[in-house]
Amino acid sequence: MTIEAKLEALTKAVEANTTALLGRAGVQAIPAKQAQDKARAEVAASAKKPEVKADAKAVNYDDIKEPFVALVKLNRDEALATLKPFGLDSLKGAKPEQFYAVHTAVTKKLAELQAKA
């Protein structure tokens, strides 16, 4: 089920509950469009690109290279897909401010694939 379908089902459930509750005093209906927009905004906020925290420890290119090469050897497509959220087509394009986040993503994906193997 897609996110859109889930949101639509949730909206219908909220509308049904609102309709059932309207007979009670003090209950006000929230327009369905407003509820749906709020739900979409929450989903979009949770899907933002990874960000580097200011207090992240210093990671250099060589720290990322070794786990990335290991990831490429396991599954090249997964390795490249791991870089996509950072706007990268290859590890060479990573900027120093991205190193910590890229390293975290690469090592996490590597651990996932090694666990499956």
Buried (B, 14 or more C-beta within 10 A) or exposed (E): EEEEEEBBEEBEEBBEEBEEEEEEEEEEBEEEEEBBEEBEEEEEEEEEEEEBEEEBEEBEBEBBBEBBEBBBEBBEEBBBEBBEBBEBEEBEEBEEEBBBBBBBBBBEBBEEBEEEE
